[in-house]
């Protein structure tokens, strides 16, 4: 869809049919680099959803709160997933930090350990981020999800130049390893959740 302020594009695929969904609900120019990073993490294994905005003026106009974000194709991606991660961007030009939160405490800890082992700073999300709210798009799955917010400085450090490309791959790989560990752990039986509808936003 398009308008005077810009255009939007929805991307989704189910390659691999993994029970983990990787989401970028504010991709494109809304929160730059989040879509590219989410796609790199999803690879050809995990299901992916991206809502990409190309704003001509104010990128904030395309930002819908994670608590209110509700879109039919997102339901398709979340249906049958047991957990999810969502990649977001936030302000912060001084420190390269990833803010982490969500309802899946086990996966939060696994991702935190993997990112820190790869040399990336991680801190808890502020309450205002609503990362732990069950209405958050990433938590509308049986086991809850993980909400990641990369500061502007962190995203800048992951793009442009060969060294930053290496850092980008190291960041994505750290999360891929964490998700692989999550897949190896026992969870709900696939037959029990494959037909479960995604919880709607309230």
N, C-alpha and C positions, 0 to 999 in steps of 0.2 A: 504494500500500500504506500501511497505517497501523498504529500501535501505541500503547502507553501513553505513549511518549515523544514521539510526534509522527507526522507523515505525510510521504510522499514522492510526487513527481510527476515523470514523465519527459516532456520535450517534444522533438520533433524535426520537421524538415521539410526538403524538398529544393528549395524554390523557386529556380529559376534553374539548378539543377544545376551550380553552379560547382565546379571541382576543389579548392576551398579550404574546409575545414571550420572553423567557429567553435564552440568548446566552452565550456560552463560546467558542469563536473562537480560543483561545490559551491555551487549557486545557492540561492535562498531565504534562510532564516535561517542556513544553514550558513556561507556567506561572503557577507553582504548586498551587494547591488548588482551582483554579478558576472553574474547571469543577465540583468538588464535591459541591462547594457552589452554583453554578448555578442549579444543579440538586436538591439540597435541597430547593431552592427557588421555583423552578417550581413545585415540588411535583407531585400530580396527577391532578392538575388543569390546569396549564399553559403549552403551547407548549414549547418544549426544543430543542436546537441545541447545539451540542458540537463537536469541532474538537480537538481531543486529540493526542498529539505527544509524542512518547517515544524515545527521542533522546539519542543516545549512547555517543555523545560528546558534541558539542556546541548546547544548546537549542535555541540559536538565529537563527540557520539555519532553524528552523521550524516556525519562526515568520513571518507571512505575514501581512502587514499593514492593519488596519481596513478599510482604504480607498480603498485598492486594493483587499480585500478578496472577492472572488466570487466563489461560489461552488453550483452545481445544487440542492443538498439536502437542502442547506440553503434557496434557492428560495422557495422550498416546504413549509418550516416552516414559512417563512415570508408572504407567499401568504395568504391574508385574515386577517392577524394580523392588529390591529389598532395602537398598540404601542409595544415597546420592551425595554428590558434592557440588557446590555452586561456587563459581569463580566471579568475584566482584572487584571493583576498583574503589579506592577512597582517596581523599585528599592526604597530603603529607609530602612536602618537597624535601624535608630535611633528613628523614630516616628511612632506610630501605627495610621495611618491616611487613610481615604478613600477620594480619589479625585473624584469629581463628575462634570459631564457636559452633554451636549446633546442638542437636539432641543425641547424636551418636557418640557418646563419650569414648568408647573404645577406639573408634576410627579417628576421632580427634587426636587422641594420644599417639596413635601410630603415625599419622601424618606429621604431627609436630616433631616427633623423634626423627623421622626421615628427613624433613626439611632442615632441622638443626644439624643433623649429621652431614648434610650436603653444604653447610656453611651459610644457611639463611636464617635470619632472625625471625622469631615467632612470638607473638603476644596474644593474650586473650582479647576477644572482641568486647568493646564497651557495651553496656546495657542498651544504649540507644540503637544499636545495630539490629536488635530484635532477632539475633541469631538463634536463640533458644526457644522462640515462640513456635508452637506447633503449626501455626498458620503460615509460617515462612515456607516458601516454595520448596526449599531443600528438605524440609522435615515432613513432607506429605507422602512418606513411604513408611513401611512397617517398622524398620529399625531406626528411623530418623536419619538425618544427614549431617554434613559438615559444611559450614558457611565460611568461606575464605575471602578476606578483603586485603588486596595488595595496595600499599600506599603508592602515590604517584612516583615517588623516588624508586621504589622497588620495581615498578613496571618500566620506568625509564632505564633502569639498570639491566633489564632483560631484553632490550630491543636496540638494534642498530650496531653495526660493527661485528667482526668475527668473534671477539671475546665475549660480547654480550650474547651472541647466539649460542655460544657454549654454555653460558650461564642459564639461558632460557631452557636449553635441553636438560641441563642438570636439575633445574627446578621441576620441569615436567616429569622427568624420570624419577625423582624422589617421590612424587605423589603416585606415579604408576606403580612403584614398588610397594608403597603402602596399600594401594588398592589390591595388588596381587596377594598380599598377606591377608587382607580382609576376605578375599574369595576363598582362601584356604581354610578359613575358620568355619565351624558349623553355624548355620543360621536356619531360618524357617525353611521347611521343605518347599522346593520350587512349585510343586503341585498345589500348595496351600496359598501361594501368593500370586501366581501367574495371571489369574483372572481378577485380581483385586483392582478396583478402580482407584485412581488417584483422588486424594481428598481435595475437595474444592476450597478455594479461598473463601473466607468469611467476610 
